[in-house]
Amino acid sequence: MNGQNRKDITPGISVEIVLKQDQRTGKRTAGIVKDILTKSPFHPHGIKVRLEDGQVGRVQLIKATN
């Protein structure tokens, strides 16, 4: 799943985000969602989140949970 819909993202899920400084390269950072920062239900570049380690970026991939 991509990270464009807010309803798909909840605190505690595993995601891959692109940090602001990595937007040009597209380098992804994996982590666990702590807070959802985007208020709108949809964002074309990905919902902005804060990870548990404090990093902030836009969700590119929601990892499958088993």
HTML snippet that shows the backbone in 3Dmol.js (N, CA, C, O; Angstrom):
<script src="https://3Dmol.org/build/3Dmol-min.js"></script>
<div id="view" style="width:600px;height:400px;position:relative"></div>
<script>
const pdb = `
ATOM      1  N   MET A   1       0.836  -1.189   0.000  1.00  0.00           N
ATOM      2  CA  MET A   1       0.000   0.000   0.000  1.00  0.00           C
ATOM      3  C   MET A   1       0.878   1.250   0.000  1.00  0.00           C
ATOM      4  O   MET A   1       1.923   1.297   0.649  1.00  0.00           O
ATOM      5  N   ASN A   2       0.436   2.235  -0.728  1.00  0.00           N
ATOM      6  CA  ASN A   2       1.141   3.512  -0.673  1.00  0.00           C
ATOM      7  C   ASN A   2       0.623   4.289   0.536  1.00  0.00           C
ATOM      8  O   ASN A   2      -0.338   3.867   1.178  1.00  0.00           O
ATOM      9  N   GLY A   3       1.240   5.395   0.840  1.00  0.00           N
ATOM     10  CA  GLY A   3       0.879   6.135   2.043  1.00  0.00           C
ATOM     11  C   GLY A   3       0.105   7.405   1.769  1.00  0.00           C
ATOM     12  O   GLY A   3       0.299   8.404   2.462  1.00  0.00           O
ATOM     13  N   GLN A   4      -0.774   7.391   0.770  1.00  0.00           N
ATOM     14  CA  GLN A   4      -1.489   8.601   0.395  1.00  0.00           C
ATOM     15  C   GLN A   4      -2.803   8.794   1.149  1.00  0.00           C
ATOM     16  O   GLN A   4      -3.314   9.913   1.205  1.00  0.00           O
ATOM     17  N   ASN A   5      -3.356   7.743   1.723  1.00  0.00           N
ATOM     18  CA  ASN A   5      -4.632   7.819   2.430  1.00  0.00           C
ATOM     19  C   ASN A   5      -4.406   7.742   3.937  1.00  0.00           C
ATOM     20  O   ASN A   5      -3.805   6.795   4.445  1.00  0.00           O
ATOM     21  N   ARG A   6      -4.900   8.757   4.635  1.00  0.00           N
ATOM     22  CA  ARG A   6      -4.715   8.846   6.087  1.00  0.00           C
ATOM     23  C   ARG A   6      -5.362   7.666   6.815  1.00  0.00           C
ATOM     24  O   ARG A   6      -4.845   7.211   7.835  1.00  0.00           O
ATOM     25  N   LYS A   7      -6.479   7.172   6.301  1.00  0.00           N
ATOM     26  CA  LYS A   7      -7.207   6.089   6.969  1.00  0.00           C
ATOM     27  C   LYS A   7      -6.399   4.785   7.020  1.00  0.00           C
ATOM     28  O   LYS A   7      -6.678   3.917   7.847  1.00  0.00           O
ATOM     29  N   ASP A   8      -5.393   4.645   6.134  1.00  0.00           N
ATOM     30  CA  ASP A   8      -4.574   3.426   6.097  1.00  0.00           C
ATOM     31  C   ASP A   8      -3.446   3.440   7.124  1.00  0.00           C
ATOM     32  O   ASP A   8      -2.788   2.422   7.337  1.00  0.00           O
ATOM     33  N   ILE A   9      -3.220   4.590   7.761  1.00  0.00           N
ATOM     34  CA  ILE A   9      -2.070   4.760   8.645  1.00  0.00           C
ATOM     35  C   ILE A   9      -2.544   4.943  10.084  1.00  0.00           C
ATOM     36  O   ILE A   9      -3.390   5.790  10.371  1.00  0.00           O
ATOM     37  N   THR A  10      -1.989   4.145  10.973  1.00  0.00           N
ATOM     38  CA  THR A  10      -2.300   4.267  12.400  1.00  0.00           C
ATOM     39  C   THR A  10      -0.997   4.199  13.193  1.00  0.00           C
ATOM     40  O   THR A  10      -0.037   3.568  12.751  1.00  0.00           O
ATOM     41  N   PRO A  11      -0.956   4.842  14.357  1.00  0.00           N
ATOM     42  CA  PRO A  11       0.253   4.745  15.185  1.00  0.00           C
ATOM     43  C   PRO A  11       0.574   3.282  15.494  1.00  0.00           C
ATOM     44  O   PRO A  11      -0.315   2.481  15.783  1.00  0.00           O
ATOM     45  N   GLY A  12       1.863   2.954  15.427  1.00  0.00           N
ATOM     46  CA  GLY A  12       2.312   1.598  15.726  1.00  0.00           C
ATOM     47  C   GLY A  12       2.581   0.733  14.512  1.00  0.00           C
ATOM     48  O   GLY A  12       3.150  -0.351  14.645  1.00  0.00           O
ATOM     49  N   ILE A  13       2.177   1.195  13.305  1.00  0.00           N
ATOM     50  CA  ILE A  13       2.435   0.376  12.129  1.00  0.00           C
ATOM     51  C   ILE A  13       3.825   0.641  11.576  1.00  0.00           C
ATOM     52  O   ILE A  13       4.413   1.697  11.812  1.00  0.00           O
ATOM     53  N   SER A  14       4.340  -0.328  10.841  1.00  0.00           N
ATOM     54  CA  SER A  14       5.661  -0.235  10.234  1.00  0.00           C
ATOM     55  C   SER A  14       5.532   0.372   8.842  1.00  0.00           C
ATOM     56  O   SER A  14       4.716  -0.077   8.037  1.00  0.00           O
ATOM     57  N   VAL A  15       6.340   1.396   8.560  1.00  0.00           N
ATOM     58  CA  VAL A  15       6.267   2.104   7.278  1.00  0.00           C
ATOM     59  C   VAL A  15       7.669   2.428   6.767  1.00  0.00           C
ATOM     60  O   VAL A  15       8.658   2.294   7.487  1.00  0.00           O
ATOM     61  N   GLU A  16       7.727   2.858   5.507  1.00  0.00           N
ATOM     62  CA  GLU A  16       8.935   3.454   4.949  1.00  0.00           C
ATOM     63  C   GLU A  16       8.575   4.873   4.552  1.00  0.00           C
ATOM     64  O   GLU A  16       7.581   5.101   3.862  1.00  0.00           O
ATOM     65  N   ILE A  17       9.395   5.835   4.994  1.00  0.00           N
ATOM     66  CA  ILE A  17       9.142   7.242   4.696  1.00  0.00           C
ATOM     67  C   ILE A  17      10.310   7.828   3.908  1.00  0.00           C
ATOM     68  O   ILE A  17      11.406   7.269   3.879  1.00  0.00           O
ATOM     69  N   VAL A  18      10.048   8.968   3.270  1.00  0.00           N
ATOM     70  CA  VAL A  18      11.112   9.760   2.661  1.00  0.00           C
ATOM     71  C   VAL A  18      11.251  11.024   3.500  1.00  0.00           C
ATOM     72  O   VAL A  18      10.296  11.785   3.654  1.00  0.00           O
ATOM     73  N   LEU A  19      12.435  11.239   4.036  1.00  0.00           N
ATOM     74  CA  LEU A  19      12.716  12.430   4.814  1.00  0.00           C
ATOM     75  C   LEU A  19      12.836  13.628   3.887  1.00  0.00           C
ATOM     76  O   LEU A  19      13.119  13.465   2.700  1.00  0.00           O
ATOM     77  N   LYS A  20      12.627  14.827   4.410  1.00  0.00           N
ATOM     78  CA  LYS A  20      12.688  16.054   3.615  1.00  0.00           C
ATOM     79  C   LYS A  20      14.015  16.153   2.853  1.00  0.00           C
ATOM     80  O   LYS A  20      14.024  16.477   1.665  1.00  0.00           O
ATOM     81  N   GLN A  21      15.120  15.879   3.522  1.00  0.00           N
ATOM     82  CA  GLN A  21      16.419  16.011   2.883  1.00  0.00           C
ATOM     83  C   GLN A  21      16.687  14.910   1.852  1.00  0.00           C
ATOM     84  O   GLN A  21      17.626  15.022   1.063  1.00  0.00           O
ATOM     85  N   ASP A  22      15.871  13.846   1.849  1.00  0.00           N
ATOM     86  CA  ASP A  22      16.058  12.738   0.905  1.00  0.00           C
ATOM     87  C   ASP A  22      15.061  12.766  -0.252  1.00  0.00           C
ATOM     88  O   ASP A  22      15.020  11.828  -1.049  1.00  0.00           O
ATOM     89  N   GLN A  23      14.254  13.831  -0.359  1.00  0.00           N
ATOM     90  CA  GLN A  23      13.224  13.864  -1.396  1.00  0.00           C
ATOM     91  C   GLN A  23      13.804  13.802  -2.802  1.00  0.00           C
ATOM     92  O   GLN A  23      13.205  13.186  -3.683  1.00  0.00           O
ATOM     93  N   ARG A  24      14.948  14.422  -3.030  1.00  0.00           N
ATOM     94  CA  ARG A  24      15.552  14.406  -4.371  1.00  0.00           C
ATOM     95  C   ARG A  24      16.024  13.015  -4.759  1.00  0.00           C
ATOM     96  O   ARG A  24      15.867  12.608  -5.910  1.00  0.00           O
ATOM     97  N   THR A  25      16.601  12.277  -3.815  1.00  0.00           N
ATOM     98  CA  THR A  25      17.132  10.952  -4.113  1.00  0.00           C
ATOM     99  C   THR A  25      16.078   9.861  -3.966  1.00  0.00           C
ATOM    100  O   THR A  25      16.190   8.802  -4.582  1.00  0.00           O
ATOM    101  N   GLY A  26      15.048  10.116  -3.147  1.00  0.00           N
ATOM    102  CA  GLY A  26      14.023   9.104  -2.919  1.00  0.00           C
ATOM    103  C   GLY A  26      14.429   8.049  -1.912  1.00  0.00           C
ATOM    104  O   GLY A  26      13.748   7.034  -1.767  1.00  0.00           O
ATOM    105  N   LYS A  27      15.549   8.279  -1.203  1.00  0.00           N
ATOM    106  CA  LYS A  27      16.013   7.324  -0.192  1.00  0.00           C
ATOM    107  C   LYS A  27      14.956   7.164   0.890  1.00  0.00           C
ATOM    108  O   LYS A  27      14.424   8.146   1.407  1.00  0.00           O
ATOM    109  N   ARG A  28      14.662   5.922   1.221  1.00  0.00           N
ATOM    110  CA  ARG A  28      13.618   5.637   2.208  1.00  0.00           C
ATOM    111  C   ARG A  28      14.215   5.272   3.556  1.00  0.00           C
ATOM    112  O   ARG A  28      15.313   4.724   3.645  1.00  0.00           O
ATOM    113  N   THR A  29      13.461   5.591   4.602  1.00  0.00           N
ATOM    114  CA  THR A  29      13.844   5.288   5.978  1.00  0.00           C
ATOM    115  C   THR A  29      12.712   4.486   6.607  1.00  0.00           C
ATOM    116  O   THR A  29      11.555   4.904   6.572  1.00  0.00           O
ATOM    117  N   ALA A  30      13.044   3.340   7.179  1.00  0.00           N
ATOM    118  CA  ALA A  30      12.029   2.488   7.801  1.00  0.00           C
ATOM    119  C   ALA A  30      11.842   2.867   9.257  1.00  0.00           C
ATOM    120  O   ALA A  30      12.773   3.331   9.916  1.00  0.00           O
ATOM    121  N   GLY A  31      10.623   2.665   9.754  1.00  0.00           N
ATOM    122  CA  GLY A  31      10.355   2.952  11.163  1.00  0.00           C
ATOM    123  C   GLY A  31       8.919   2.660  11.546  1.00  0.00           C
ATOM    124  O   GLY A  31       8.123   2.188  10.734  1.00  0.00           O
ATOM    125  N   ILE A  32       8.605   2.948  12.788  1.00  0.00           N
ATOM    126  CA  ILE A  32       7.276   2.733  13.348  1.00  0.00           C
ATOM    127  C   ILE A  32       6.616   4.098  13.562  1.00  0.00           C
ATOM    128  O   ILE A  32       7.235   5.007  14.116  1.00  0.00           O
ATOM    129  N   VAL A  33       5.366   4.243  13.124  1.00  0.00           N
ATOM    130  CA  VAL A  33       4.646   5.510  13.238  1.00  0.00           C
ATOM    131  C   VAL A  33       4.332   5.821  14.699  1.00  0.00           C
ATOM    132  O   VAL A  33       3.803   4.983  15.429  1.00  0.00           O
ATOM    133  N   LYS A  34       4.674   7.058  15.112  1.00  0.00           N
ATOM    134  CA  LYS A  34       4.303   7.544  16.443  1.00  0.00           C
ATOM    135  C   LYS A  34       3.116   8.495  16.333  1.00  0.00           C
ATOM    136  O   LYS A  34       2.124   8.342  17.045  1.00  0.00           O
ATOM    137  N   ASP A  35       3.221   9.492  15.427  1.00  0.00           N
ATOM    138  CA  ASP A  35       2.164  10.492  15.257  1.00  0.00           C
ATOM    139  C   ASP A  35       1.884  10.705  13.776  1.00  0.00           C
ATOM    140  O   ASP A  35       2.787  10.617  12.944  1.00  0.00           O
ATOM    141  N   ILE A  36       0.621  10.986  13.455  1.00  0.00           N
ATOM    142  CA  ILE A  36       0.233  11.360  12.091  1.00  0.00           C
ATOM    143  C   ILE A  36       0.126  12.879  12.074  1.00  0.00           C
ATOM    144  O   ILE A  36      -0.631  13.456  12.854  1.00  0.00           O
ATOM    145  N   LEU A  37       0.881  13.532  11.189  1.00  0.00           N
ATOM    146  CA  LEU A  37       0.944  14.987  11.178  1.00  0.00           C
ATOM    147  C   LEU A  37       0.029  15.623  10.136  1.00  0.00           C
ATOM    148  O   LEU A  37      -0.402  16.762  10.317  1.00  0.00           O
ATOM    149  N   THR A  38      -0.277  14.917   9.056  1.00  0.00           N
ATOM    150  CA  THR A  38      -1.173  15.450   8.027  1.00  0.00           C
ATOM    151  C   THR A  38      -2.613  15.336   8.506  1.00  0.00           C
ATOM    152  O   THR A  38      -3.038  14.277   8.970  1.00  0.00           O
ATOM    153  N   LYS A  39      -3.369  16.439   8.391  1.00  0.00           N
ATOM    154  CA  LYS A  39      -4.759  16.445   8.843  1.00  0.00           C
ATOM    155  C   LYS A  39      -5.745  16.012   7.755  1.00  0.00           C
ATOM    156  O   LYS A  39      -6.804  15.463   8.059  1.00  0.00           O
ATOM    157  N   SER A  40      -5.397  16.259   6.480  1.00  0.00           N
ATOM    158  CA  SER A  40      -6.327  15.929   5.395  1.00  0.00           C
ATOM    159  C   SER A  40      -6.388  14.415   5.178  1.00  0.00           C
ATOM    160  O   SER A  40      -5.431  13.709   5.496  1.00  0.00           O
ATOM    161  N   PRO A  41      -7.512  13.906   4.638  1.00  0.00           N
ATOM    162  CA  PRO A  41      -7.668  12.460   4.453  1.00  0.00           C
ATOM    163  C   PRO A  41      -6.805  11.886   3.320  1.00  0.00           C
ATOM    164  O   PRO A  41      -6.618  10.671   3.246  1.00  0.00           O
ATOM    165  N   PHE A  42      -6.273  12.755   2.430  1.00  0.00           N
ATOM    166  CA  PHE A  42      -5.474  12.298   1.291  1.00  0.00           C
ATOM    167  C   PHE A  42      -4.384  13.320   1.005  1.00  0.00           C
ATOM    168  O   PHE A  42      -4.615  14.525   1.104  1.00  0.00           O
ATOM    169  N   HIS A  43      -3.186  12.834   0.648  1.00  0.00           N
ATOM    170  CA  HIS A  43      -2.120  13.730   0.185  1.00  0.00           C
ATOM    171  C   HIS A  43      -1.368  13.015  -0.935  1.00  0.00           C
ATOM    172  O   HIS A  43      -0.910  11.888  -0.745  1.00  0.00           O
ATOM    173  N   PRO A  44      -1.232  13.656  -2.108  1.00  0.00           N
ATOM    174  CA  PRO A  44      -0.615  12.989  -3.264  1.00  0.00           C
ATOM    175  C   PRO A  44       0.847  12.595  -3.066  1.00  0.00           C
ATOM    176  O   PRO A  44       1.324  11.676  -3.732  1.00  0.00           O
ATOM    177  N   HIS A  45       1.569  13.266  -2.167  1.00  0.00           N
ATOM    178  CA  HIS A  45       2.982  12.939  -1.946  1.00  0.00           C
ATOM    179  C   HIS A  45       3.189  12.027  -0.744  1.00  0.00           C
ATOM    180  O   HIS A  45       4.324  11.679  -0.417  1.00  0.00           O
ATOM    181  N   GLY A  46       2.106  11.640  -0.087  1.00  0.00           N
ATOM    182  CA  GLY A  46       2.195  10.777   1.083  1.00  0.00           C
ATOM    183  C   GLY A  46       1.837  11.529   2.352  1.00  0.00           C
ATOM    184  O   GLY A  46       2.100  12.725   2.479  1.00  0.00           O
ATOM    185  N   ILE A  47       1.235  10.815   3.284  1.00  0.00           N
ATOM    186  CA  ILE A  47       0.842  11.393   4.568  1.00  0.00           C
ATOM    187  C   ILE A  47       2.106  11.630   5.407  1.00  0.00           C
ATOM    188  O   ILE A  47       2.966  10.755   5.503  1.00  0.00           O
ATOM    189  N   LYS A  48       2.208  12.814   6.007  1.00  0.00           N
ATOM    190  CA  LYS A  48       3.379  13.141   6.822  1.00  0.00           C
ATOM    191  C   LYS A  48       3.204  12.551   8.217  1.00  0.00           C
ATOM    192  O   LYS A  48       2.163  12.724   8.851  1.00  0.00           O
ATOM    193  N   VAL A  49       4.242  11.847   8.689  1.00  0.00           N
ATOM    194  CA  VAL A  49       4.208  11.201  10.003  1.00  0.00           C
ATOM    195  C   VAL A  49       5.502  11.467  10.763  1.00  0.00           C
ATOM    196  O   VAL A  49       6.523  11.833  10.182  1.00  0.00           O
ATOM    197  N   ARG A  50       5.429  11.274  12.082  1.00  0.00           N
ATOM    198  CA  ARG A  50       6.625  11.277  12.931  1.00  0.00           C
ATOM    199  C   ARG A  50       6.848   9.836  13.375  1.00  0.00           C
ATOM    200  O   ARG A  50       5.931   9.177  13.866  1.00  0.00           O
ATOM    201  N   LEU A  51       8.064   9.361  13.197  1.00  0.00           N
ATOM    202  CA  LEU A  51       8.402   8.010  13.632  1.00  0.00           C
ATOM    203  C   LEU A  51       8.735   8.009  15.124  1.00  0.00           C
ATOM    204  O   LEU A  51       8.927   9.066  15.725  1.00  0.00           O
ATOM    205  N   GLU A  52       8.801   6.820  15.714  1.00  0.00           N
ATOM    206  CA  GLU A  52       9.104   6.698  17.143  1.00  0.00           C
ATOM    207  C   GLU A  52      10.471   7.270  17.492  1.00  0.00           C
ATOM    208  O   GLU A  52      10.689   7.698  18.626  1.00  0.00           O
ATOM    209  N   ASP A  53      11.407   7.284  16.522  1.00  0.00           N
ATOM    210  CA  ASP A  53      12.741   7.838  16.783  1.00  0.00           C
ATOM    211  C   ASP A  53      12.800   9.353  16.550  1.00  0.00           C
ATOM    212  O   ASP A  53      13.863   9.959  16.682  1.00  0.00           O
ATOM    213  N   GLY A  54      11.650   9.969  16.202  1.00  0.00           N
ATOM    214  CA  GLY A  54      11.586  11.418  16.053  1.00  0.00           C
ATOM    215  C   GLY A  54      11.723  11.943  14.636  1.00  0.00           C
ATOM    216  O   GLY A  54      11.491  13.129  14.402  1.00  0.00           O
ATOM    217  N   GLN A  55      12.090  11.104  13.691  1.00  0.00           N
ATOM    218  CA  GLN A  55      12.239  11.544  12.305  1.00  0.00           C
ATOM    219  C   GLN A  55      10.869  11.812  11.688  1.00  0.00           C
ATOM    220  O   GLN A  55       9.896  11.122  11.992  1.00  0.00           O
ATOM    221  N   VAL A  56      10.802  12.830  10.811  1.00  0.00           N
ATOM    222  CA  VAL A  56       9.553  13.225  10.175  1.00  0.00           C
ATOM    223  C   VAL A  56       9.704  13.103   8.669  1.00  0.00           C
ATOM    224  O   VAL A  56      10.701  13.543   8.096  1.00  0.00           O
ATOM    225  N   GLY A  57       8.702  12.499   8.031  1.00  0.00           N
ATOM    226  CA  GLY A  57       8.717  12.376   6.584  1.00  0.00           C
ATOM    227  C   GLY A  57       7.374  11.917   6.065  1.00  0.00           C
ATOM    228  O   GLY A  57       6.424  11.723   6.823  1.00  0.00           O
ATOM    229  N   ARG A  58       7.316  11.744   4.736  1.00  0.00           N
ATOM    230  CA  ARG A  58       6.069  11.324   4.094  1.00  0.00           C
ATOM    231  C   ARG A  58       6.104   9.828   3.798  1.00  0.00           C
ATOM    232  O   ARG A  58       7.096   9.300   3.295  1.00  0.00           O
ATOM    233  N   VAL A  59       4.991   9.152   4.123  1.00  0.00           N
ATOM    234  CA  VAL A  59       4.904   7.699   3.950  1.00  0.00           C
ATOM    235  C   VAL A  59       4.897   7.350   2.469  1.00  0.00           C
ATOM    236  O   VAL A  59       4.105   7.883   1.692  1.00  0.00           O
ATOM    237  N   GLN A  60       5.802   6.437   2.092  1.00  0.00           N
ATOM    238  CA  GLN A  60       5.884   5.938   0.730  1.00  0.00           C
ATOM    239  C   GLN A  60       5.369   4.496   0.626  1.00  0.00           C
ATOM    240  O   GLN A  60       4.869   4.073  -0.417  1.00  0.00           O
ATOM    241  N   LEU A  61       5.503   3.762   1.717  1.00  0.00           N
ATOM    242  CA  LEU A  61       5.120   2.351   1.714  1.00  0.00           C
ATOM    243  C   LEU A  61       4.658   1.942   3.107  1.00  0.00           C
ATOM    244  O   LEU A  61       5.307   2.238   4.110  1.00  0.00           O
ATOM    245  N   ILE A  62       3.520   1.254   3.144  1.00  0.00           N
ATOM    246  CA  ILE A  62       3.035   0.673   4.387  1.00  0.00           C
ATOM    247  C   ILE A  62       3.384  -0.811   4.330  1.00  0.00           C
ATOM    248  O   ILE A  62       2.919  -1.534   3.449  1.00  0.00           O
ATOM    249  N   LYS A  63       4.202  -1.255   5.272  1.00  0.00           N
ATOM    250  CA  LYS A  63       4.655  -2.649   5.255  1.00  0.00           C
ATOM    251  C   LYS A  63       3.528  -3.574   5.689  1.00  0.00           C
ATOM    252  O   LYS A  63       2.728  -3.236   6.561  1.00  0.00           O
ATOM    253  N   ALA A  64       3.480  -4.728   5.076  1.00  0.00           N
ATOM    254  CA  ALA A  64       2.450  -5.723   5.387  1.00  0.00           C
ATOM    255  C   ALA A  64       2.651  -6.253   6.798  1.00  0.00           C
ATOM    256  O   ALA A  64       3.775  -6.531   7.216  1.00  0.00           O
ATOM    257  N   THR A  65       1.555  -6.388   7.523  1.00  0.00           N
ATOM    258  CA  THR A  65       1.613  -6.959   8.869  1.00  0.00           C
ATOM    259  C   THR A  65       1.109  -8.383   8.828  1.00  0.00           C
ATOM    260  O   THR A  65       0.113  -8.682   8.169  1.00  0.00           O
ATOM    261  N   ASN A  66       1.803  -9.264   9.537  1.00  0.00           N
ATOM    262  CA  ASN A  66       1.426 -10.695   9.539  1.00  0.00           C
ATOM    263  C   ASN A  66       0.860 -11.077  10.882  1.00  0.00           C
ATOM    264  O   ASN A  66       0.485 -12.232  11.088  1.00  0.00           O
TER     265      ASN A  66
END
`;
const viewer = $3Dmol.createViewer("view");
viewer.addModel(pdb, "pdb");
viewer.setStyle({}, {cartoon: {color: "spectrum"}});
viewer.zoomTo();
viewer.render();
</script>
